[in-house]
Amino acid sequence: MGSRSAGVASGWLRCVVLPLLVTSTGIVAAGNCQNPLFATHWAGKSDIVHIPGVPAFATDLNFCPAYGNRSSCCTGAFEQRLKKAFDLWVAHFREKVKRWQAFRSEMEVLQASVAYSTAPSEQKALFGKAAASFGAVDDTFGTCFDTLLEYMAGVFCFACDADWQNKVFLDAQGVSVVHLRVHEASHDDLWQSCQSLGEASQELLDRVADAPIAKQVRVPLEDLHMFTSRIAVAEYMAHNGLHSFRGPRQQAVSSEQLASGEPVQKDVSSVDGAARSQRRLQDSQVLDHLDPVRDGRASSFQCGVFPRKPLAIRSSAAFALPWLTVAVLVAFSSTGRP
């Protein structure tokens, strides 16, 4: 933890005001506000609130206070633009909840239909198990979705960072961000918050697939596969981080969209060879990481939006506690501490 904190601190110390410089490779030199991830809001675009061209001492930051009272790429006015974009993500995740609840409501309507009443008892039993599996999803999504918002809040505050160069991978031309260098701690935080939802989601998807009557529901079942593994949720949020600004004036959800309204998930490992070569140009620099969940939790964006239901202590955890106590006692005794 100490080395990680030191790395973050040193990263902040590198945020100094330097003149803009474009190298022969097209990569913008360090210490500037031209992060391609937020190119839509670079200075020079008169029709929108923009990021200043060079870092300046910021004293009026409310949503990203970690970048206040030092050299920053954010202004109080631009933070309001970040807030609007963040609110769109809140609405997006709320719509996701509404879509799976709409499927459950249609199941309830179907349960009162002739098709259900005349179905074999075995199929009714499978349908009942599918309907009941929504309960665990409703109980566990709140903590996960709040953490997704924390991740997005951290990405938005990344717009304030003048030391962005070593936290992203650029394309072969050095003009677009193809991948964020996300710290493993954020991936751990995502999975810790979403694992229970992932297990409940997989159960739901399996139960619905096994229920023949459920196939008569007229609305599609919301895609929840992105929560079923640590890798899946990390890739899902990595994609969202690359498309943080949503709306008609930004690249929004892009034209590649599923019927459910979700953006198509792209494998971040599919970056072409030229882009990989471009990454190597940064090898001589000290690579850094973006920790969006940590940064989102340090921000003032309202991320506690969704209902959270306390989870019961798992039986496996209960059995683990005595062994944990023994391990701690052995550790203390071996060091001679009381």
N, C-alpha and C positions, 0 to 999 in steps of 0.2 A: 504493500500500500504506500509505503514511504517513497519508493522509487517511482511509482506511478504518479504520485502527487508532485514529486520533483520534476518529472517530465512535463506535466501540465504547466507547472510554474515557469519552467524554462521556455515553454512554448509561448506563454503570455509575454515574457520578457523580450521575445523576438518581435513583438508587434510594434515596430517603430516606423515612423514616417520616412519612406524612401521614395525617390523619384520613380515614376513609371518607366519600365524598360521592357521592350519586347525582344527576346533573343532570336537568333537565326532559326531556331526550331519552332518558333511561334509561341513558346511558353512565356507568359508574363512573369516578370521577376518578382521576388518576394517583397512583402511590405506594401501591398496595394489592395484596392477594393474591387478588383476586376475578377472576382470568382465567377467562372463561366456557369456555375450552377444557378446563379442569379442574374444572368446576362440580360434578362428581360427588364431588369430594374437598374441597369448601369446608368451613370450620369450621361446626359445628352439626350435622353428621351423626355421631351417636354410635356407629353400628355399624361405622364404618371409620376407619382412620387418615386424618387430614385435614390440609389446608393451614391454617396459622394465618390468622386474619382480617386481620392487619396484619403487615408485615415486622418481623423481629426479627434481632438480631445472631446469626449462626450460626457456631458453632465446631466442630461435630461432623459436618460433611459429608464423606463419603467418595467418593461417586459423581459429584458435581458440585462439585468443589473450587473452581471459578472463582467460585462464589457463597458461599464460606466466608469467615469473618472480615470480613464486612460485612453490611449489611442484606439479608435474604433471606426468601423465602417458603417455604423448605424447612427441614425438621428432619431429624435423623438417623433418626428413626422413619419419617418419610414417605419418605425415600430408600429404605427397604426395600420400600415399596409400589411405588416406581418400578422397583426391581430386579425384582420379580415380574412387572410388566407388560412389562419389557424381555425377560425370559426367555421370555414368551409369543411375542414376535416372533421370537426365535431359533428356537423350535419351529415357528412358522408358515413361515419360510423353509426350514427343513429339510424340512418336509412338501412344499413346492413342489418341491424337488429330488427327493424320493422319487416324486412323481407322474410326472415325465417319465422317471425311471429305470424305473418300473413299465411305462410304455408301451414302452420299449426291451426290457424283459424279455419282454413279450408278443409283440413282433416276433420275438424269438429262438425262442419256442415255436412261433409260426406258421411259421417257416422250416423246422421239422421236420415240418410237416403235409403231408397229401396235397394240399391246396389249393395249397400252394407248389410241391411237386414236379411237379404237372401244369400249372402256369402257363407261358405262353409265355416264352421266354428274355428278350425285351425287358422284360417286366414284372418278371422276376427281377432284371435289371440295375438297374431303377429302384428296386426294393425294397432292393437292396444299397447304392445311393447314399444312400437315406434312412436306413438303419441306420448307415452310416458317418458321417453328418452329426452324430450325437450326440457324437462325439469332441470336436469343437471347442467344443460347449456345455459339456461336462464340464471342458475345459481353461480356460475363461474365466469361469465363473460365480463363482468364489471371491472374486476382487477386487471384483466388482460387489456381491455379497451382503454382504460385509463393510462396504462403503460404505453400503448400505441400512441396516445396523444402526447405523452411525455417525450417519446422518441421524436415526433414531429416538431414539438416545441424546441427540442435541442437542434434539429436541423434548421429551423427558422433563425435561431440565435447564431447559427454558424455564419449567417449572412453578415454578422458584425465582425467576424474574425479576419483581420488583415493578414494573418499567418496561415492562410488556407492551403497554400501550395502543396505542402507535404502531407495533407490529409485527404487528397483526392488522387485518382488516376485519370489522366487525360487521354483523349484519342490521339491518333497518329499525327494529326495536324496541331495538336496542342490547343484546341479551341473549345472543346466540349468535355464535360465530365462524364466518364463512362462508369465510374465506380467510386464509392466512398470508402475510405479506409476506416472502417468502424471498429472500435475497440471491442475485444471479446467480452468485456464486462457488460456492455450493452446487450450483446447477444444472450449472455447469462441472465440478465434482468428480464429480457423479453420472455425467455423460456420459463423462468421461475414464475412469472406472472400469468403465463398462457398455457402452461402444461396441463393444468386441470381442465381448462376449456378444450384443449386439444384432445384429451382422453374422452371428454363428454361429446365432442364433435364427432370423433371417429365412431363412437357408439351410436350416435344419432344417424349418421350416414349409413352405417351397416344395417341398423334396424329398419330404416325407411326402404333401403334396397331389398331387404328380405320380405317386405310386406306387399303382396300383390295388389291389395286394395288401394294402397297409397299411390300407386301409379295412376290412379284416376283423378288425383288432385290437379286442378287446372292451372296452378301457378308453379313456377320452378322452385326447387329447394335451393336456398342460398348456399353458395360455395363456402365451405368451412375448412377445406383441406389445408389452407395455409397455416392453420393452428395445430396441425396434428404431429408436427415434429419440430425440433429446434432449428434444423436447417431451413424448413419451409417458412417458419415465421421470420427468420433472419432475412431470407431472400425476399419475402413479401415486403418487409419494411425497407430493405435496401432499395427496392424498386420505387416504393412510395417516396423515399428520400430524394431520389433523382427527379421526381415530379412533384415537388412540394407545393408549388403554386398551381391551384386549380381554378378554372373559370374560363370564360370565352376569350379573355385577353391573353391568357397564358397557354402553355402546352397542355394544361388540364390533364384529363385522363388519357389523352391521345386518341387517335382514331381507332386504335386497336383496343377493342372493348368487348367483354363478354356480355351475354344477354342479361346477366344479373347486374350489370353496371360496373363490374370490377375491371380494372386494367389488366391486360394480358400480362402474366408473369413471365419475365425473361430470365434465362439462366445467365447469371453474371459471368460465368466461366466461358461464355461464348464470344468474348471480345476477340476480334481478329488479331492476326499475328502482328500487323503493323502497329496496332494499339499497344500490344504487349511490348514491342520494341520501344515505343514511346515511354512506357513505364520505366524502362531501364535507364532512361536519361536522368531519372531522379535518384539513381542508386548512390550517387556521390553525395547526396544531401542526407540530412538526418530525418528519416521518415517519422511522421507523427500519426496520431489517430484522433478521430472524432469519437466522442463518447456521448451520443445524443440523449440517451436515457438520463444519464447523470446531469447533463447540461439542462435538459428539460425540467428536471426536478429542482434545479437551482434557479429556474426562471420564474417569472410571475404569471405565466399563462395558466389559466384555470384548467387543469387536467383532471381534477376529480369530478368527473361529469356523470359517470355511470354508477348504477346501484351496486353495492358490494355486499355480499352475504357472507358472514363468517363461516369458514370451512371447519368442519369437525376434525379433530386430531386423528390422523390415520392410525390404524392399528399397528402398522409397521413402525411408525414413528414412536408410538407408545412403548413397543418392545425395545426400541433402540435406546431409549433414555437410560435404563439401568446400565447398559454396557457403556454408554457415553460417560456416566458418572464414574464407573470403574476406571475408564481410560484416563479421565482427568485426575483421579486420585493417584494412579500409578505415575502419571507425568509429574505431579507435584512431589511425590515421594522420591522419585529418581533425581530431582534437582535439589532436594534438601529443603524445599520451601514448606512452610506450615500448611 
